Amino acid sequence: VQLQASGGGLVQTGGSLRLACSASGTIFSINSMGWYRRAPGEQRELVAITSGDRTTYSDSVKGRFTISSHNSRNTVALQMNSLKPEDTAVYYCNAGVKLSPVSSYIQYWGQGTLVTVSS
């Protein structure tokens, strides 16, 4: 299973970026898809995740970021508006994937895409 993320880049404070991630490979089902980030010198943290009808955002991005997923296409996107310098980080796509009807869900990670917000 591979998760391919795209859409990072450099943007000014107040600007917008859209991240996209696509999962491919031997996939029976996906029960969650989301985004995490790791800022310089910090630990990786949850940004947003969607699972079934439930969506969770970190407090720091609520009202500014929107996560959306397309289950049949195994894709997830993150629309990031009103970006702040503190949003600067490497963003990682994540998915909980079942490889067969009898397997457990396994967490897979994308390679990371850098988002830099200049002040």
VOGU-3710 file (C-alpha; in Angstrom, 3 decimals, decimal comma):
1> vqlqasgggl> 0,000/0,000/0,000  1,287/3,439/-0,905  -0,003/6,836/0,118  0,997/9,608/-2,252  0,606/13,141/-0,955  0,881/16,372/-2,892  0,090/20,050/-2,659  2,588/21,456/-0,206  4,492/24,641/-0,845  5,269/28,159/0,267
11> vqtggslrla> 2,460/30,592/1,032  2,129/33,903/2,825  0,242/34,376/6,061  -3,470/34,369/5,387  -3,103/32,344/2,220  -4,508/28,944/1,286  -3,204/25,582/0,205  -4,869/22,304/-0,629  -3,226/18,987/0,146  -4,285/15,785/-1,541
21> csasgtifsi> -3,494/12,166/-0,825  -4,267/9,009/-2,725  -3,948/5,447/-1,443  -3,101/2,686/-3,873  -2,182/-0,985/-3,778  -3,858/-4,050/-2,345  -6,676/-2,444/-0,379  -9,752/-4,282/0,851  -11,119/-1,369/2,819  -10,111/1,857/4,548
31> nsmgwyrrap> -11,672/2,841/7,870  -10,018/6,228/8,339  -7,982/8,800/6,486  -6,368/11,850/7,906  -3,527/14,308/8,139  -0,834/14,763/10,747  1,983/17,257/10,846  5,392/17,666/12,406  6,766/21,125/12,934  10,529/21,662/13,324
41> geqrelvait> 11,616/20,436/16,739  8,148/19,183/17,597  6,416/15,848/17,753  3,977/14,721/15,110  0,434/15,820/15,893  -3,020/15,155/14,528  -4,400/17,837/12,217  -7,640/16,249/11,021  -9,046/12,787/10,536  -12,224/11,386/9,079
51> sgdrttysds> -13,702/7,982/9,855  -17,158/7,062/8,680  -19,438/9,938/9,589  -17,054/11,371/12,168  -14,500/14,080/11,571  -12,043/15,350/14,153  -9,898/18,471/13,983  -7,197/19,718/16,272  -8,215/22,863/18,110  -5,483/24,828/16,368
61> vkgrftissh> -7,001/24,345/12,900  -10,739/24,301/13,615  -12,578/26,768/11,427  -9,621/27,155/9,072  -8,966/23,662/7,707  -11,446/21,294/6,078  -10,845/17,605/5,486  -12,720/15,697/2,806  -12,497/12,126/1,611  -13,789/10,084/-1,288
71> nsrntvalqm> -14,071/6,526/-0,048  -14,495/4,802/-3,394  -11,395/6,539/-4,747  -9,341/6,109/-1,552  -8,466/9,779/-1,498  -8,399/12,467/1,129  -7,834/16,193/0,840  -7,107/18,980/3,280  -8,158/22,505/2,404  -6,123/24,920/4,493
81> nslkpedtav> -7,279/28,528/4,698  -6,109/31,501/6,737  -2,711/29,916/7,130  -0,420/31,084/9,922  3,348/30,781/10,353  2,720/28,235/13,120  1,131/25,948/10,511  4,581/25,481/8,988  5,335/21,766/9,127  5,712/18,586/7,161
91> yycnagvkls> 2,224/17,200/6,633  1,700/13,443/6,522  -1,227/11,585/5,067  -2,453/8,613/7,100  -4,876/5,790/6,402  -6,144/2,786/8,297  -6,146/-0,024/5,727  -7,440/-3,577/5,742  -5,641/-5,705/3,161  -8,114/-8,605/3,161
101> pvssyiqywg> -11,466/-9,522/4,721  -9,723/-11,296/7,595  -6,860/-8,916/8,290  -6,753/-6,163/10,866  -6,535/-2,508/9,998  -2,955/-1,298/9,620  -1,825/2,320/9,719  -0,030/3,518/6,608  1,767/6,815/6,114  2,597/8,979/3,140
111> qgtlvtvss> 6,017/10,448/2,528  5,168/13,901/3,845  4,763/17,212/2,080  6,254/20,463/3,336  4,042/23,461/4,022  5,821/26,729/4,743  3,889/29,825/5,786  5,879/33,033/5,673  5,091/35,971/7,928
//
